[in-house]
Amino acid sequence: MTAVLSAPKSDLLPRLHDPEFLIFVRHGQTDWNFEGRMQGQRDIPLNDTGRGQASGNGTRLKAFLEQEMIDPAGLDFVSSPLHRTRSTMELLRQSMNLPVEAYRLEDQLKEITFGDWEGFTLEELAEEEQDLILQRRADKWGFIPPKGESYKMLAERIGRWLVTVDRPSVVVSHGGVFRVLRGLLEGLDSVSVPKLDVPQDKVFVWRKGAFEIV
């Protein structure tokens, strides 16, 4: 018998810091993305679709910077240390005709970890973890998977990084990271944040207090 769960309390995320100009790119697709597997901090490589998305985002970003007359030499290129984000950054920079390895890594930009659930789909977990899956569905913001991390915990980690951003930046990271980053920049409510869509073939530009998509 499963418990009846009440709706989670929704709080607005604090607007901790406005970096004024920040470009965000999610890593390209992996086979686990395609299969709907919880990826978290497992080091899964890009697939062919993902490599094409990464190169395409580099082309889009190059055109945007040229149109805006922004010199990429003045931007801080920063990546999560996981393989899929580093590959995305390098393919992006290659498409921009920039030195491929001239970027830095930031450990705090790793994806949310799903702990023991990494590598599984929700359907595969349904029989043995039904109660936990229902808890997650009722409160995706606060739910902590076994040996994992909640979106609330991720927001605290990304908030610590965000307040250190002191120059225009290009960030390559993950879907969960962008969700909480957008929540912190826009002051969104905690129930909405985990549900935000983060396509892998778009470039997100934060300036003048709002995101635009390139």
Disulfide bonds with the S-S distance in Angstrom:
none
